[in-house]
Amino acid sequence: MFKGRSITLRHLLIDGRKHIGLQFKSDKVVQALVEKLPGVSWNKEYGMFHIQNNKNNIGVLFNTFRGEVWINGNYFFENSIGLNQEKPNNISWYRTRDLKKDFKRCPDEYLDKLELRKYSENTVKTYVHHFETFINHYPNLRPDAITEKEIRDYLQKLSREGRSSSYLNQAVNSIKFYYEVVKGMPNRFYEIERPIQQKQLPKVLSKSEILSLIKNTNNLKHRCIVSLLYSAGLRRSELLNLKLEDIDSQRMLITIKAAKGNKDRMTVLSPTLLELLRNYLKEYRPKNYLFEGPGQKRYTASSVLKLIAMAAKKAGIYKKVTPHMLRHSFATHLLEDGTDIRHIQLLLGHSSTKTTEIYTHVAETSFNSIKDLLS
């Protein structure tokens, strides 16, 4: 059998056509078998042999290497995990926008995939913005004719402009989504380097600052919004998507549906918040979403930002306060009060405790036992 021999299949795009790249360590047996493949050629740019990507050639590959060479298809065959068969998001607005003359619009097939995968509105905006910026950087090239070198040149341009690591990673994600998901070539650009992500500590408010922030909101609705973001550890998008039926006053739980990563989870309902919500419901009488704006439409993300900024100013908190800072404060304060980190992980909806462990770097209890060296 294989005797340690293996070959890795890669997606290549050569002269606008899909090819199967054949990557392997120097081995006479593998080399001899590769050279028997129909229409096989060597590509200097990629440094590997390749054949045309079609159903017949895939069959020939497996027949040729069967019993002699292990075929690694992890980088070639698409993983269907992540597709959501539920009703897709409606993002028709992106198809009907008024754009400047000669501005290249995001391809319909790109939008189709975003719809089918039920990506959040924020993710759709990010992907469309970055991909359109990218393809308009090369106005005379079709997207599928842009090479790996040209992608790298574009990313270097962004880096020279001083763009953040987060911005660069978003650009990479939007580009890879087109070639790997839309065009069905997983790990097509496997050599594109990602910038090292900056590890920033979460910004946290003290408990007294949180209480002052809530106290200095303008009205009952704003008070409920700030209290809910903090006491339940919600992301802003999760708060805006809450519906009346998501609040379970019997079990004192809140259901978060299709949160980040399209996952549902439960979080705690504060008894203090419940009283506020009961008064709020009597006064505002929302119909669909828990928090609604004019015309019973969902409350906007910008409105949440503004109300928190205004409350912070009135409370005399001069640092920039964001909705996510309230979520960070929720996790940190729970940790300081002795809540198990695995419990906090579940409440936040993190996939791993490694993500949640960052709060140990800002919790007061991590430093309280350290002796004062100046005393």
N, C-alpha and C positions, 0 to 999 in steps of 0.2 A: 504493500500500500504506500501511502504518500511519502514516507521517509523524510519528513520535515519539509517537503517541497510545497510551496504555496504561490498563488498568483492573486493579486488584488485587482478587481475591476473598477475602473474610474470612468466618469463621464467626461468626454472631450467634445468640443465644438470646433470643427476644422472646416474652413471654407463654407461656413453657414450650415454644415450638416453634422448630425449627431454621430459620434463614434464611440466605440468602447475602448478605453485605454487599458493596457495590460501591463501592470506594474509587478516586477518580481526581482529577486536577488539573482546575481549571476549563477546560472546552473545550466549545464550542457543539455540535460534531459528536457528541462522546461523550454529552453531556447529552441531545441529541435522540434518540439511539439508546436510552439508558437509559429515557427516558420512554415508549418504545414497548413495554417489557417488560410481560408480563401481571401485574397485581396489584402493580406496583411502588409502594413507599411510601418516605417520608423519615422517618428516625428522628433526633430531636433529640439524644438521649443519646449515640449513636455518631457523629453528624454524617455520615451517609451514607445513600444509597438502599439498599433491600434488597428481595428477593423470597423467597418460600418456597423452602426447600431440598428439592427433589425431583428425581427423574431427568428428568422432562419439562422442568423449568425450566433444568436444566444444559444440556440439548440446545438449548433456545431461546436461551440466552446465547451459545453458540458460533456458532449460525447468525446471530444478530443482529450480532455484532461481526466475523464472518469477513471478512478483507480490509480492514477499516477500523481496528480497534483491537486491539492486542496484549493478550491475556489472561494475566495473571500468576497462576498457580495454586499457586505455591510455598508459600503460607501456608494453602492450602485442601485440597489433595489429600494424603492420608496417605502418608508414606514408610514402606514395609514393612521397611526395613532395621532390624535389631534383633530381629525376630521369629525365634525359634529353633524349628525344626521337630523337634528331638530330643525325647526324653521329658521332660515338664515336671517341675519340682520338686513334691514333695508338700507342700502347706501346709494340709492338712485341719485341722490343729490350730486354725487361726484361725477355722474355721467352727463349731467345737464348744466354744469357750471359754465358761466361766460368767462372765457379765457382770452388772453391777448392773442393777436394774430401771430401765426407761426409758432405758438407755444405748443409743444408736443404733450398731448394728454396721456394720462396713465391708461395703458391698454385695457379694453373691456375684460379680457381673459384674466388680467391681474385682479380687477375688481370682483369678478366672478368667484375666484378662489378665496378672497377675503370674506365674501358673503357666506360661502359654504362653510368656512371654518368658524363663523360666528365670532370673529374678532371684535373686541370692544370698539366703541366709537373713537376713543383716544388712540388706540393702536392703528385703526384704519387711517386716521388723519396723519399720524406719524409716518406710516409706510408710504402713503400716497405722496405726501410732501417730499420725502427724501427720494423716492424713486423718480418723480417728475423732475426734481432738481438735477438728478443724475443724468437722465436721458436728454435733458435740454442742454447739458454741458457738451454733449456730442450731437449737435443739431442735424448733422448730415449723415449720421449712422443709424441704422435700425437697431433696436435694443439687442436682438439676437446676433448682431454682427460685432458687438463690442467685445473686445478681447480681455483676457485676464490682466495684461499689461496696462491697458487703458483704464481698467477699474482701479488698479494700484496707483496709477498716475492721478486719478481723480481723488482718491483717499489722501494721497500725499498733499494735494492742493488744499484740501480741507484742513489738514494738520498744519500746513504753513500759515493758514489764515487764523490759527489759534483756536480752532474748534475744540470743544471738550472731548474727553474719552467717551462720554455717554453719547454725544452727538455722532461721533465717528462710528460707534457700535450700532446705533440706529440706522445709519446709512448702509453699513454692511448688511444688516438684517434685511433691509428693504430690497437690496440688490440680490442677495442670495435667495430671497423669497421668489423673485421672478424666475431665475434660472433653475433653481432646484425644485420649487413647488409648482409654479405655473407651467414651466417647460418640462417638468418631470425628470429632472436630472439631479437627484440628491447628491450633495457634496461635490457639485460641479467645480466650484472654486475652493478646493480644499487647501490651497497654498496661500490664500489671502490672509494676511496677518491682521489680527485684531489688536487694537491698542490696549495697554494694561489699564484695567479699570481702577480708578482712584478709590481707595478705601476710606470713606469719610464716616466719622462717628455721627450717630443720630443726634439732632438738636432737640433738647428736652426742656419743658417748662417745669417749675416747681409746683407743688400742690397749691400753694397760696396764690401763685400767678394764674393757675387754671381757674380757681374759684373767683378771683378778681375779674378774669376775662368773662366768665359767665355772668357775673353781676353787672358788668358794664355793657351788655348787649342792649339793643334798642327796644326789643319787644319779645313777646312770649315765643314766637316762632324762632327767632334768632337764638334765644336761650336754649330751646330744645335742640336746635341743630348743633350748637357748640357742645352741649352736654352729651349728646348722643355720640358725636365723633370721639370724644374723650372716654366716656364711661363704657363704650362698647368696642373701642379700638378699631373704628371703621376707616376705610379709605373714603375719600370724597365721592368717588363714583358709586361705591356701595351705598352710601347714605342717599344719594340722589335716586337710586333705583329701588329703594325700599317702598313697599306697598303696605297698605293697612293690614292685610292679612299676615304679613311677616312678623308682626309684633304679637307674641304669645304671652299674655298677662297671667295666664294660669300657671305656666311652667317657668315664667320669668326668663324667657329666652327670645332671642331675635334670630330669624333665619336670613342668611345672606345667600342669595341665589346667583349662580353663574358669576362668581367673583373672579379674581385674577386666576388665569389658568383654567377658566370655565368650571370651577369647582364650587359646590355648595358647602356651607359650614354653618355652625351655630355659635352665637356669642351671648354674653350675659345682658340681661335687662335690669338696669339699676332701679330699685324701688323708688328712689328720689326722682329719677327721670320719669318713671311711670306716672307719678302724680302730675308732673309737668305736662306730659303728653295728654293725659285725660282732659286737663284744662284747655290745652291747645286744640284738641279735636272739637271741643264744644264751641270754641271761639272761631276757628278757621274752617271747619267742616270740609276737609279735603275729600275728593271723590275717588281718585285712582291712586296716585302716588302719595306717600306720607307727607311729603313737602312739595307743594305746587306753587307755581307762579301765576301770572295773569292767564286767563282762559283755561284754567285747570291743567295747564301744561306742566311738565316736570320742571322743578326748580333748577336754575342754571348753575354751572360750576363757578362762573365768574361772580355770581351773587354771593356764594359761600365765601369766596376769597375776600370780597369787599367787606362783608359783615364782620369777619374775623379781624381784618385789618383795622376797622373802625373801633371795634371793642378793645383791641390791644392798645390803640392810641388813647382811648378814654381811661383805660386801666393804668396808664403810665408805663406800659411795657414797650421799651424802645427798640428791642430787637425785632426782626421781621418774624411774624408769627404766621404759619401756614396750617392748613387742615391736617397735613401729614405729621406736623409736629405734635398735634394732639394724640395721634395714634402712637407715636414714639413715646410720649409721656405716659400713656395708658400702660404700655408694656414695661417701661422702666419702673413706674410706681408699684405695679404688681410684683415685680422682681424684688424691689426694696421691702415690700410687705411680707416676703417669704413664700410667694406662690411658686410652685414647681415650674421650671422652665418648659417642661413638656406640655403642661397645661396652657401656658402662655402661647406656645407654638400652635396649639389647636385653636385657641381663641383668635389668633392673628391670621390663621390659614396658611402658615408657612409649611413647605413640604419637608423641611429638615430643621432640626434644632440648631444646626450650624448657623442658619440665618438668624435665629432668635438669640443666639449667644452674643451677638454684637451689643445687646443691651447691658451685658455684664461690664462692659467698658465704661459705661456712663452712670451706672447705679451707685448711689451713695454708699451702700453697704459693701461695695467692693473696696472702699477706701477707709471706712470708719475704723478698722482694726489696725491701721498703719500708725505707728508711733510718731509723735511730733519730734523730729530730730533736733529742733531748736530749743526744746524745753529742758 
